[in-house]
């Protein structure tokens, strides 16, 4: 017999994340992107409506709407990512229950706790992004938004005037109406100005005007080829004067310094100046990523679908639980800021309670599935059923 070389069995190295984990992470990611896009669109639309309302009322200028909208959206991103993380895990596992895939996984030896690993792998980059936003980017966005609002409020009346709308000056002694503005040539067209001087109401109308700045920094609105009507309403002694050039001084408001708030301070500044309000804000920023990972784990037992109940019942419960969790975090941070609660309890109290609830729900679901699987064994059913004795025994 010829001697054949001995073959060695090569053990295949199973990847750390198998097919099961990779498929789940892919489904988690697709659902998360969809939910995040919908939530971001809702937030952007609502904030845009609010910013446009302020622009129409004259609180901010039209050109500042998009800038403030970007800062506002950046501030809401940590909350939107937390909600997207919760709902994406919930939708994916609920779909597995509805399609009876969970029965297959349970029969294959993959229990409910085996879902923790793919959920953690999926949540890890999202948690890092939430921590970056809550610790660094959101305070920066709020600070820049306050500075930009202060800059808009310090502009003069003509620069802040919106073309096509009436605007009252800050001193409440003039009303401007400018039909169009040419930003390149610093000229304005079809101007209407009404002012009160020495108890007489004066109205000036001009087809064209421009803004001039003197060497000493004084600014003037110069009306060209217009008419001034001056008098007292109800009386006949009106003066009508045609002019070629009429200059009005523009009062420039001093630039307002944005007052520092705990929400606009950097994380390092909060840590260096540990007042009760600063500690409360610091705990809120730390609590956002911690609450996100707890909610992601809580979504695993919460996603159980009862065939007798509605399919969206667990989604409603998840939203109610998130609102309760978020509101309790806000309440405890408020108590920490007021000195009614110690910082340690304020930081970890509500998170420990929610983590205990998640562990309790895991234990309950795992126990129910273990009992049902034990009762469903064929041998167990035969043992449990009382067999009738044969005749003659």
Secondary structure as GFF3:
##gff-version 3
##sequence-region A 1 393
A	DSSP	alpha_helix	19	56	.	.	.	ID=ss1
A	DSSP	three_ten_helix	62	64	.	.	.	ID=ss2
A	DSSP	alpha_helix	65	98	.	.	.	ID=ss3
A	DSSP	alpha_helix	101	107	.	.	.	ID=ss4
A	DSSP	three_ten_helix	112	114	.	.	.	ID=ss5
A	DSSP	alpha_helix	115	132	.	.	.	ID=ss6
A	DSSP	pi_helix	133	137	.	.	.	ID=ss7
A	DSSP	alpha_helix	138	153	.	.	.	ID=ss8
A	DSSP	alpha_helix	157	160	.	.	.	ID=ss9
A	DSSP	beta_strand	166	168	.	.	.	ID=ss10
A	DSSP	beta_strand	174	182	.	.	.	ID=ss11
A	DSSP	beta_strand	187	197	.	.	.	ID=ss12
A	DSSP	beta_strand	200	213	.	.	.	ID=ss13
A	DSSP	beta_strand	219	231	.	.	.	ID=ss14
A	DSSP	beta_strand	239	250	.	.	.	ID=ss15
A	DSSP	alpha_helix	267	272	.	.	.	ID=ss16
A	DSSP	alpha_helix	276	302	.	.	.	ID=ss17
A	DSSP	alpha_helix	313	337	.	.	.	ID=ss18
A	DSSP	alpha_helix	343	375	.	.	.	ID=ss19
A	DSSP	alpha_helix	378	384	.	.	.	ID=ss20
###
